[in-house]
């Protein structure tokens, strides 16, 4: 992978990270601004919505961790290598999913563990 492509992927990762951080901050701000008024039905709906937000935040946390790991790999010169077998991850895969940790051969093994 050439330096130009790597720099473009790094910019993409940073942009994704900033978008996720903004989304999380917006959700937290919305949660703080909403008053707790209404009847039991409203409270139940609010509770379900908060559970959904916290669930998404968990996914967002995983995504942020993956992005941070990819950025660290770029700095260490190890970006684009499968964490399992050390094979090169194809540039097409990295362009589609710049935080990919595994090559296409190893990915199914880790998908089953989830």
C-alpha positions as CSV (number, residue, x, y, z in Angstrom):
1,X,0.0,0.0,0.0
2,X,1.5,3.3,-1.0
3,X,1.7,6.4,1.3
4,X,-1.0,8.3,-0.4
5,X,-3.6,5.4,0.0
6,X,-2.5,5.0,3.6
7,X,-2.9,8.7,4.3
8,X,-6.4,8.6,2.8
9,X,-7.4,5.6,4.9
10,X,-6.0,7.4,8.0
11,X,-8.1,10.5,7.2
12,X,-11.2,8.2,6.7
13,X,-10.6,6.5,10.1
14,X,-10.2,9.9,11.8
15,X,-13.4,11.2,10.2
16,X,-15.4,8.0,11.2
17,X,-14.0,8.4,14.8
18,X,-15.1,12.1,14.9
19,X,-18.6,11.2,13.6
20,X,-19.0,8.5,16.2
21,X,-17.9,10.8,19.0
22,X,-20.3,13.5,17.8
23,X,-23.2,11.0,17.7
24,X,-22.4,9.8,21.2
25,X,-22.2,13.3,22.5
26,X,-25.5,14.3,20.8
27,X,-27.2,11.3,22.4
28,X,-25.8,12.1,25.8
29,X,-26.9,15.8,25.4
30,X,-30.4,14.7,24.3
31,X,-30.7,12.4,27.3
32,X,-29.7,15.3,29.7
33,X,-32.1,17.7,28.1
34,X,-35.2,15.5,28.2
35,X,-37.4,16.2,31.3
36,X,-38.9,13.3,33.2
37,X,-42.5,14.3,33.1
38,X,-45.5,12.2,31.9
39,X,-47.4,9.2,32.9
40,X,-46.2,5.6,33.3
41,X,-46.6,4.8,29.6
42,X,-44.3,7.7,28.8
43,X,-41.8,6.6,31.4
44,X,-41.9,3.0,29.9
45,X,-41.3,4.4,26.4
46,X,-38.4,6.6,27.6
47,X,-36.9,3.6,29.4
48,X,-37.0,1.5,26.2
49,X,-35.5,4.4,24.2
50,X,-32.7,4.8,26.7
51,X,-32.0,1.0,26.6
52,X,-31.7,1.3,22.8
53,X,-29.3,4.2,23.1
54,X,-27.2,2.4,25.6
55,X,-27.1,-0.6,23.3
56,X,-26.0,1.5,20.4
57,X,-23.4,3.1,22.6
58,X,-22.0,-0.4,23.2
59,X,-21.7,-0.9,19.5
60,X,-20.2,2.5,19.0
61,X,-17.7,1.8,21.7
62,X,-16.6,-1.4,19.9
63,X,-16.3,0.6,16.7
64,X,-14.3,3.4,18.4
65,X,-11.9,0.8,19.8
66,X,-11.5,-0.8,16.4
67,X,-10.8,2.6,14.8
68,X,-8.3,3.5,17.5
69,X,-6.5,0.1,17.1
70,X,-6.3,0.7,13.3
71,X,-4.8,4.2,13.9
72,X,-2.2,2.8,16.3
73,X,-1.3,0.1,13.7
74,X,-0.8,2.9,11.1
75,X,1.6,4.6,13.5
76,X,3.4,1.4,14.2
77,X,3.7,0.4,10.6
78,X,1.6,-2.7,11.0
79,X,-1.6,-1.6,9.4
80,X,-3.2,-3.9,6.9
81,X,-1.9,-7.1,8.4
82,X,-4.3,-9.8,9.7
83,X,-4.1,-10.1,13.5
84,X,-4.4,-13.8,13.2
85,X,-2.2,-15.0,10.4
86,X,-0.2,-11.8,9.5
87,X,-1.3,-12.0,5.9
88,X,-1.8,-8.7,4.0
89,X,-5.4,-7.6,4.1
90,X,-6.4,-6.6,0.5
91,X,-6.6,-2.9,-0.1
92,X,-10.2,-3.3,-1.4
93,X,-11.2,-4.7,2.0
94,X,-9.4,-1.9,3.9
95,X,-11.1,0.8,1.7
96,X,-14.5,-0.7,2.5
97,X,-13.7,-1.4,6.2
98,X,-10.6,0.6,7.2
99,X,-10.7,-0.8,10.7
100,X,-10.6,-4.5,9.5
101,X,-8.6,-6.7,11.8
102,X,-8.6,-9.9,9.9
103,X,-8.2,-11.1,6.3
104,X,-11.1,-12.7,4.6
105,X,-9.9,-16.2,5.4
106,X,-9.6,-15.6,9.1
107,X,-12.7,-13.3,9.6
108,X,-15.2,-16.2,9.6
109,X,-13.4,-17.8,12.6
110,X,-13.9,-14.6,14.7
111,X,-17.4,-14.0,13.5
112,X,-18.4,-17.4,15.0
113,X,-17.0,-16.4,18.4
114,X,-19.3,-13.4,18.8
